[in-house]
Amino acid sequence: MALEICVKAAAGAPDILGDCPFCQRVLLTLEEKKVPYKLNLVNLSDKPQWFLEISPEGKVPVVKFDDKWVADSDVIVGIIEDKFPEPSLKTPPEFAHVGSKIFGTFISFLKSKDANNGSEQDLVIELKALDEHLKGHGPFIAGEKITAVDLGLGPKLYHLEITLGHFKKWTVPESLTYVHNYMKSIFGRESFVKTKAAKEHVIEGWAPKVNA
């Protein structure tokens, strides 16, 4: 029995997977656990009525478990882990928050119009902390095996790499070799290749926020 999941469709391309890192996190979890699923692509700029009935706030991803639609990627991946425990993707609690500030600092830097407001330095500090962590514990955040924390961070780093490269002509410093290897290793996984949004859709998805 396939799980039903609603995710973002690409801007201007309703039949193509869109650029939502939280949707990709859930899809990665399903792929890594080999759980069959049925994908419903939702045009978030013109939300259909059937979708608003199952997700009144209009948010994705939402997944149907036992006839009940559940929102919030944190909650969803927790339920998937409980229902499909093998292979385990549980992250040891002490590693659960590694890299958790990267996404917020990335967005601040991406949207910043002032080169001297410290947002770039804030992001570099967070990436350096991740690099140090991976140096001591890698190749993944909890060691040899990929876990839930990697599946949450991977899509965010993918968005970071594409959008900062495009809008800011900025790349992750070469000196952060462990971060570069980490990104290469996650982005190259079969599950990631299958569930990632195309580069142009990521750029298109972020453009309104950058130009706001």
Secondary structure, DSSP 8 states (H G I E B T S, - for coil): --EEEEEEEETTEEEEE---HHHHHHHHHHHHTT--EEEEEE-TTS--HHHHHH-TT--S-EEEETTEEEE-HHHHHHHHHHH--SS-----GGGTTTTTTHHHHHHHHHH---TTSSHHHHHHHHHHHHHHHHHHH-SBTTBSS--HHHHHHHHHHHHHHHHHHHHS-----TT-HHHHHHHHHHHTSHHHHHH---HHHHHHHHHHHH--
